[in-house]
Amino acid sequence: MFATSLGDDQAELRPLEVWQDEEFLAHMDRARELVDPWIPFASFATDRDSARALLQRYAEKQAADTGRLYGIWLDGTLVGGVLFRIFDTASGNCEIGVWLEPAAQGRGLITRAAERLIDWAVYERGMHRVEWDASAANTKSIAVAKRLGMTRDGVIRQNYLYRGVRHDSEIWSVLAPEWKARTGR
């Protein structure tokens, strides 16, 4: 297994795999209240079997080259994650999603982890467009999209149903030429 440093000795980005279901469930239990309104799968991992099933779906997506799931560990504890919810090599488009426990916020972990994923998608896999889909009410997620140099493409009105209430989504993106100009490579 590999681990990628997120800029300090205590934070790492690693693949999140099926065998880590117990650790993933414990993390979701700690993060559920904050994560659930923004990332629907938080409500899908409510026991060990459902956590394992969610991780298995992402293992299958990775095997099919249509998605990937990575965990963020801080001081050896799983505290968040980043994923390619959609990864379409034929079109050159992908979508990143992120989440983080409250205890690990304010350290730049999500921004640095998302930068690693965008670098890989653009430079290694040749993706042309990286999308960021966030609830218009999720100001922290939108702030990360801005820090990543993404452009707000628009708002999809009332497309996200959460506990009986419809919410608007903002779509942000960065194109490969923009990312390359930003990173200077």
LUMSE-858672 format. One line per 4 residues: their letters; for each residue x, y, z of N, C-alpha, C, O. Coordinates in steps of 0.001 Angstrom, whole numbers. Last residue first. Example, Ala and Ser with C-alpha at 12.3 -4.5 7.8 and 13.67 -1.06 7.14 Angstrom:
BEGIN
SA) 12850:-2250:7080:13670:-1060:7140:12900:30:7870:13409:1138:8039 ~ 13190:-5690:7800:12300:-4500:7800:13200:-3300:7800:14236:-3319:8465
//
This chain:
BEGIN
RGTR) 3501:23492:-14507:4141:22307:-15081:3590:22003:-16438:4012:21038:-17075 ~ 2230:25476:-13048:3499:25782:-13712:4229:24586:-14268:5440:24640:-14483 ~ -204:25408:-11866:869:24652:-11219:2227:24880:-11858:3257:24523:-11286 ~ -1696:27051:-13590:-1677:27329:-12137:-487:26653:-11467:164:27243:-10605
AKWE) -1407:25793:-16027:-912:27179:-15866:-774:27530:-14391:161:28227:-13997 ~ -2680:23377:-15409:-1260:23380:-15763:-661:24776:-15643:479:24922:-15201 ~ -5283:24299:-14989:-4544:23649:-13894:-3043:23679:-14175:-2240:23970:-13289 ~ -5917:25246:-17529:-5924:26160:-16392:-5115:25587:-15237:-4354:26303:-14586
PALV) -5764:22895:-19083:-4858:24005:-19370:-4790:25026:-18219:-3732:25603:-17963 ~ -7860:21323:-17708:-6444:20934:-17691:-5513:22098:-18034:-4526:22285:-17322 ~ -10166:23315:-15825:-9776:22620:-17048:-8281:22356:-17015:-7527:23082:-16367 ~ -12260:23060:-13059:-10974:23540:-13567:-10640:22678:-14776:-10811:21460:-14749
SWIE) -15445:24069:-11714:-14546:23202:-12485:-13221:23896:-12730:-13084:25115:-12627 ~ -18565:23776:-9973:-17284:24455:-10172:-16417:23522:-11007:-16634:22311:-11006 ~ -21902:24138:-9391:-20921:23362:-10137:-19713:24261:-10387:-19832:25355:-10939 ~ -24045:24063:-6639:-23129:24863:-7452:-22147:23915:-8115:-21623:23001:-7477
SDHR) -27444:23253:-6104:-26042:22821:-6188:-25263:23806:-7037:-25769:24320:-8035 ~ -30145:23835:-3826:-29413:24161:-5044:-27998:23594:-4960:-27431:23472:-3875 ~ -32375:21422:-2381:-31285:22391:-2280:-30684:22640:-3651:-30708:21772:-4524 ~ -35428:20414:-874:-34615:20552:-2080:-33607:21687:-1909:-33922:22752:-1378
VGRY) -36162:18194:1737:-35982:19587:1329:-35061:19629:114:-34032:18954:85 ~ -36193:15545:2568:-37440:16162:2162:-37353:17609:1707:-38366:18197:1327 ~ -33482:14971:3052:-34492:14860:4105:-35741:15689:3800:-36260:16418:4645 ~ -32547:16513:241:-31989:16043:1501:-33071:16134:2565:-33518:17221:2931
LYNQ) -32051:16609:-3134:-33071:16383:-2126:-32411:15816:-882:-31785:14758:-937 ~ -30875:18781:-5426:-30411:17881:-4377:-31474:17794:-3289:-31762:18778:-2608 ~ -31824:20677:-7180:-31584:19324:-7696:-31208:18314:-6618:-31221:17110:-6874 ~ -32444:23470:-7062:-33230:22473:-6341:-33050:21049:-6848:-34018:20295:-6936
RIVG) -30613:24448:-9886:-31615:24784:-8883:-32364:23558:-8384:-32845:22732:-9160 ~ -27362:24645:-10269:-28456:23758:-10646:-29497:23899:-9536:-29264:23507:-8393 ~ -25339:27268:-11269:-26151:26707:-10203:-27208:25804:-10830:-27860:26174:-11806 ~ -21972:27386:-12666:-23374:27737:-12530:-24035:27050:-11360:-23397:26352:-10571
DRTM) -19223:27362:-12636:-19908:27190:-13917:-21378:27568:-13827:-21965:28020:-14810 ~ -16664:28948:-11142:-18073:28592:-10916:-18785:28562:-12259:-18932:29583:-12930 ~ -13468:27567:-11418:-14416:28561:-11892:-15826:28065:-11620:-16137:26895:-11845 ~ -10738:26981:-9126:-11840:26551:-9982:-12731:27741:-10342:-12739:28768:-9664
GLRK) -8615:27241:-7418:-8595:27990:-8672:-9689:27594:-9638:-9582:27843:-10838 ~ -8754:26161:-4969:-8179:25316:-6014:-8134:26022:-7370:-7663:25452:-8354 ~ -10178:28061:-3594:-8736:27935:-3308:-8023:27097:-4362:-6835:27292:-4622 ~ -12738:27462:-4628:-12096:28742:-4952:-10589:28663:-4715:-9807:29142:-5536
AVAI) -13139:24983:-3430:-13158:25091:-4895:-12475:26385:-5333:-11717:26392:-6303 ~ -13150:25818:-746:-12069:24958:-1242:-11998:25039:-2765:-10909:25152:-3327 ~ -15523:27298:-673:-14251:27984:-404:-13064:27152:-891:-12084:27703:-1392 ~ -17359:25263:-1056:-17197:26273:-2112:-15895:27044:-1914:-15235:27402:-2889
SKTN) -17121:23999:1414:-16760:23288:192:-16516:24270:-949:-15567:24112:-1718 ~ -18083:26032:3100:-16717:25514:3274:-16249:24784:2019:-15099:24937:1606 ~ -20734:26410:2306:-19758:27477:2062:-18311:26995:2225:-17413:27503:1554 ~ -23195:24926:1258:-21954:24392:1830:-20809:25364:1529:-20021:25149:608
AASA) -25377:25835:-111:-25300:26182:1304:-23991:25724:1953:-23709:26101:3090 ~ -25166:24695:-2575:-24960:26148:-2504:-24856:26615:-1048:-24304:27682:-783 ~ -23365:21685:-2530:-24587:22386:-2166:-24258:23875:-2077:-23205:24262:-1569 ~ -21147:21086:-5259:-21381:21362:-3840:-22742:21998:-3644:-23213:22758:-4490
DWEV) -18921:19552:-7293:-20362:19749:-7142:-20638:19922:-5653:-20392:19006:-4868 ~ -16410:19994:-9444:-16665:20077:-8006:-18136:20433:-7866:-18551:21514:-8283 ~ -14496:18442:-12076:-15654:19141:-11527:-15713:19027:-10009:-15159:18115:-9395 ~ -12088:18759:-14439:-12307:18256:-13083:-13420:19102:-12471:-13300:20322:-12362
RHMG) -11273:17915:-17714:-12146:18726:-16857:-12332:18026:-15520:-12689:16849:-15469 ~ -9382:16192:-18852:-9484:17568:-19332:-10263:18471:-18369:-9946:19652:-18227 ~ -6946:13762:-17909:-8307:14294:-17815:-8306:15770:-18218:-7349:16497:-17954 ~ -4563:12317:-17982:-4947:13122:-19127:-6374:13635:-19096:-6955:13914:-20145
REYV) -3418:10927:-15927:-4510:10290:-16648:-5028:11105:-17823:-5860:10616:-18587 ~ -1334:12545:-14957:-1124:11111:-15165:-2177:10488:-16076:-1864:9626:-16897 ~ -2282:15233:-14969:-936:14898:-15459:-748:13415:-15763:-70:13066:-16730 ~ -5029:15114:-14091:-4592:15916:-15244:-3283:15388:-15816:-3188:15126:-17015
AWDI) -5115:13321:-11918:-6102:13244:-12993:-5615:13949:-14250:-5774:13430:-15355 ~ -2970:14227:-10317:-2967:12874:-10873:-3913:12777:-12061:-3555:12215:-13096 ~ -3872:16847:-9680:-2576:16611:-10345:-2574:15255:-11038:-2215:15151:-12211 ~ -6247:16183:-8336:-6310:16920:-9603:-5005:16754:-10370:-5025:16542:-11583
LREA) -5192:14866:-6076:-6081:14166:-6998:-6159:14869:-8349:-6139:14214:-9392 ~ -3676:16919:-4901:-3020:15667:-5311:-3880:14920:-6333:-3369:14406:-7329 ~ -5713:18788:-4356:-4637:19128:-5297:-3928:17879:-5794:-3608:17780:-6979 ~ -7107:17374:-2397:-7745:17618:-3693:-6710:18010:-4740:-6820:17602:-5897
ARTI) -5196:17527:-329:-5591:16219:-869:-6243:16385:-2242:-5958:15611:-3156 ~ -5109:20312:108:-3904:19597:-339:-4245:18235:-931:-3649:17828:-1928 ~ -7787:20785:914:-7210:21478:-247:-6000:20723:-776:-5880:20515:-1984 ~ -7951:19139:3186:-8817:18896:2028:-8233:19563:792:-8193:18951:-275
LGRG) -6007:20291:4924:-5902:18902:4475:-6731:18634:3229:-6259:17968:2307 ~ -5889:22744:6184:-5631:22695:4739:-5567:21289:4169:-5117:21107:3038 ~ -6698:22878:8755:-5286:22545:8544:-4915:22520:7063:-3754:22298:6721 ~ -9395:23060:9301:-8562:24237:9510:-7078:24013:9309:-6274:24876:9660
QAAP) -10355:19885:10800:-10554:21050:9934:-9582:22174:10275:-9028:22235:11372 ~ -10352:17738:12456:-9204:17875:11549:-9314:19110:10646:-8438:19342:9812 ~ -12707:17728:13882:-11449:17824:14631:-10231:18060:13738:-9195:18528:14210 ~ -14760:17296:11940:-14535:18620:12517:-13179:18766:13209:-12563:19829:13127
ELWV) -13652:15287:9147:-14179:15403:10501:-13901:16802:11053:-12911:17428:10675 ~ -14419:15870:5741:-13432:15901:6819:-14147:16017:8161:-15125:16752:8294 ~ -14606:15230:2194:-15217:15399:3512:-14127:15330:4563:-13044:14799:4316 ~ -15250:15512:-1377:-14385:15578:-189:-15225:15610:1080:-16402:15968:1052
GIEC) -15063:14653:-4863:-15837:14912:-3657:-14907:14844:-2458:-13872:14179:-2520 ~ -14666:15408:-8307:-14065:15166:-6998:-15083:15466:-5914:-15867:16409:-6025 ~ -15227:14013:-11450:-15771:14841:-10367:-15124:14417:-9058:-15043:13230:-8740 ~ -14066:14279:-14855:-14183:13604:-13569:-14749:14581:-12545:-14751:15795:-12745
NGSA) -13601:13720:-18352:-14236:14457:-17255:-14257:13608:-15989:-14440:12392:-16037 ~ -12964:12489:-20712:-11939:13317:-20080:-12475:14160:-18940:-11894:15188:-18591 ~ -14581:10696:-21943:-14922:12112:-22122:-13842:13031:-21571:-13798:14213:-21911 ~ -13191:8364:-21236:-13602:8575:-22633:-13915:10042:-22898:-13560:10575:-23949
TDFI) -12876:8426:-18473:-11703:8654:-19316:-12075:8902:-20778:-11339:9587:-21487 ~ -14501:9530:-15924:-14863:9104:-17275:-13712:9416:-18231:-13593:10534:-18732 ~ -15405:9253:-12861:-14109:9284:-13545:-14339:8679:-14920:-14368:7458:-15068 ~ -17062:10432:-10028:-17174:10101:-11447:-15780:10224:-12044:-15060:11183:-11767
RFLV) -15866:10677:-7596:-17219:10113:-7662:-17512:9645:-9069:-18129:8601:-9280 ~ -12952:10315:-6369:-13456:10584:-7699:-14812:9908:-7747:-14894:8692:-7921 ~ -12491:11678:-3094:-12853:10622:-4021:-13084:11187:-5408:-13369:12371:-5586 ~ -11206:11903:191:-11421:12509:-1120:-11715:11371:-2084:-11244:10247:-1907
GGVL) -11736:12180:3762:-11463:11512:2504:-11708:12397:1301:-12317:13464:1378 ~ -10927:11811:7276:-11648:12367:6133:-11316:11603:4877:-10706:10535:4911 ~ -9558:10553:9267:-10309:11759:9630:-11096:12355:8468:-11854:13306:8659 ~ -8057:7814:10698:-8824:8228:9531:-9729:9391:9925:-10571:9249:10811
TGDL) -5017:8253:12402:-6472:8090:12503:-7132:8598:11232:-6808:9681:10744 ~ -2312:8871:12308:-2703:7467:12261:-4196:7206:12352:-4611:6048:12378 ~ -2238:11666:12203:-1689:10973:13377:-2183:9533:13465:-2443:9026:14556 ~ -4700:11404:9901:-3961:12387:10680:-3528:11698:11964:-4362:11203:12722
WIGY) -5554:10401:6665:-5196:9993:8023:-4383:11097:8667:-3481:11659:8046 ~ -7980:10226:4326:-7007:11161:4902:-6795:10732:6341:-7732:10703:7138 ~ -8560:7856:1708:-8741:8366:3060:-7651:9342:3414:-6544:9294:2876 ~ -10123:7647:-1471:-8911:7766:-665:-9271:8316:705:-10176:9140:841
LRGT) -11458:6055:-4262:-11728:6534:-2915:-10426:6510:-2112:-9721:5501:-2073 ~ -12640:6386:-7648:-11617:6016:-6672:-11958:6657:-5337:-12654:7671:-5281 ~ -13971:5397:-10872:-13997:6129:-9612:-12903:5628:-8694:-12312:4574:-8929 ~ -13625:3845:-13087:-14708:4827:-13137:-14842:5629:-11841:-15743:6461:-11727
DAAQ) -12128:1514:-13487:-11547:2820:-13821:-12626:3893:-13974:-12557:4737:-14867 ~ -12961:-831:-12455:-13532:-472:-13762:-12986:867:-14276:-13340:1302:-15372 ~ -11658:-735:-10027:-11332:-1823:-10948:-11829:-1521:-12359:-11197:-1908:-13341 ~ -13010:1466:-8917:-11582:1566:-9218:-11179:490:-10216:-10434:770:-11155
KEAY) -15571:363:-8644:-15375:1535:-9508:-13889:1672:-9883:-13561:1960:-11034 ~ -14966:-1629:-6779:-15439:-2009:-8115:-15299:-853:-9102:-14950:-1064:-10263 ~ -14322:-17:-4636:-13309:-952:-5144:-13685:-1390:-6562:-12824:-1506:-7434 ~ -16779:1229:-4264:-15652:2028:-4762:-14494:1146:-5224:-13755:1536:-6128
RQLL) -18244:-965:-3370:-18682:-253:-4581:-17539:582:-5152:-17349:640:-6367 ~ -16836:-1517:-996:-16791:-2477:-2104:-17222:-1817:-3414:-16629:-2081:-4459 ~ -17593:631:584:-16182:509:190:-16036:-469:-975:-15194:-264:-1850 ~ -20309:-83:852:-19920:1182:220:-18474:1123:-261:-18171:1521:-1386
ARAS) -20060:-2537:2179:-20699:-2484:864:-20333:-1191:126:-20079:-1208:-1078 ~ -18912:-1721:4618:-18178:-2625:3724:-18751:-2581:2309:-17993:-2587:1340 ~ -21039:-246:5611:-19750:413:5366:-18922:-421:4391:-18314:109:3461 ~ -22938:-2253:5878:-23191:-1173:4918:-21913:-387:4625:-21725:87:3505
DRDT) -21657:-3848:7848:-22012:-4411:6544:-22231:-3315:5503:-21762:-3433:4371 ~ -21425:-2057:10053:-20229:-2593:9389:-20540:-3166:8006:-19750:-2981:7080 ~ -23667:719:9583:-23189:-445:10324:-22037:-1040:9512:-21725:-570:8417 ~ -23989:2872:7962:-24545:2960:9317:-24191:1763:10197:-24394:1795:11411
AFSA) -23527:4362:5304:-22596:3566:6113:-23014:3671:7575:-22457:4465:8333 ~ -25345:6096:4195:-25353:4715:3708:-24448:3808:4536:-24593:2587:4473 ~ -24887:8619:5095:-26083:7955:5618:-26183:6501:5154:-27015:5750:5662 ~ -22649:9189:3614:-22517:9122:5068:-23724:8410:5678:-23590:7684:6663
FPIW) -23350:9503:972:-22990:8160:1419:-22752:8064:2910:-22660:6956:3437 ~ -23965:12243:481:-25038:11283:769:-24561:9949:1319:-25297:9309:2070 ~ -22586:14916:1836:-22134:13718:1134:-23137:12612:1448:-23158:12098:2566 ~ -24060:16855:3243:-23336:17216:2018:-22930:16020:1188:-22927:16093:-41
PDVL) -25265:15919:5587:-26023:16831:4718:-25367:17083:3359:-26048:17484:2415 ~ -23118:14177:6653:-24356:13662:6071:-25136:14661:5202:-25634:14264:4149 ~ -20981:15528:7934:-20847:15034:6558:-22187:14738:5902:-22372:15019:4717 ~ -21755:16194:10550:-21238:17224:9657:-21289:16786:8195:-21607:17588:7317
ERAR) -22662:13733:11529:-23492:14938:11672:-23042:16045:10727:-23874:16758:10166 ~ -20459:11891:10957:-21783:11802:10325:-22579:13105:10384:-23120:13534:9365 ~ -17997:11604:12108:-18179:12702:11159:-19609:12842:10649:-19929:13821:9974 ~ -18055:9378:13748:-17551:10637:14303:-17927:11836:13421:-18147:12940:13920
DMHA) -19068:7496:11934:-19822:7774:13159:-19366:9095:13789:-20190:9850:14306 ~ -16990:7468:10070:-18300:8010:9667:-19139:8337:10899:-19847:9344:10914 ~ -15010:6212:11691:-14820:7576:11185:-16159:8201:10808:-16437:9340:11185 ~ -16191:3728:12017:-15904:4542:13204:-15707:6007:12808:-16173:6918:13492
LFEE) -16232:2932:9296:-17481:3115:10035:-17258:3977:11280:-18060:4868:11562 ~ -13466:2746:8787:-14293:3681:8033:-15605:3959:8768:-16036:5109:8849 ~ -12756:663:10509:-12172:1993:10711:-12997:3067:9994:-13202:4159:10524 ~ -14245:-1372:9282:-14471:-1026:10684:-13942:374:10996:-14607:1166:11664
DQWV) -13219:-1461:6632:-14616:-1139:6896:-14874:-716:8334:-15648:211:8574 ~ -10846:-2043:5396:-10829:-987:6410:-12250:-576:6824:-12455:535:7312 ~ -11169:-3774:3323:-10763:-4357:4597:-10723:-3339:5735:-10584:-3712:6900 ~ -11657:-1993:1173:-12749:-2766:1777:-12367:-3288:3152:-13189:-3242:4067
ELPR) -9763:1108:1507:-10076:-199:936:-11105:-956:1769:-11384:-603:2914 ~ -8493:3997:387:-9417:3505:1406:-10029:2229:840:-10725:2260:-175 ~ -5134:5000:-170:-6353:4348:-661:-7191:3879:526:-6657:3424:1537 ~ -4155:8011:1594:-3978:6601:1255:-5249:6063:620:-6330:6606:844
LEAQ) -2399:10750:2716:-3466:10344:1811:-3165:8916:1398:-2073:8621:914 ~ -1554:11976:5967:-1295:11156:4788:-2571:10918:4004:-3671:10889:4557 ~ 38:13891:8466:-1119:13745:7570:-732:12995:6307:264:13311:5656 ~ 2352:14242:9978:1223:13559:10598:58:13287:9646:-836:12515:9993
DDGL) 4299:15708:8662:4583:14313:9002:3368:13550:9516:3363:12319:9489 ~ 2792:17534:5964:3421:17459:7277:3530:15986:7655:2913:15127:7025 ~ 1931:17129:3364:2684:18329:3690:3214:18415:5096:4020:19297:5394 ~ 706:14730:3067:-66:15936:2758:611:17179:3314:-46:18152:3686
STAF) 2291:11926:1599:2264:12961:2620:1421:14138:2145:1430:14490:965 ~ 776:8993:673:1324:10236:172:1197:11282:1276:112:11492:1819 ~ 1296:5538:660:814:6703:1398:1518:7916:824:2711:7872:526 ~ 398:2299:-598:1168:3526:-615:506:4571:267:-683:4491:575
M) 841:-1173:0:0:0:0:888:1238:0:1995:1220:537
//
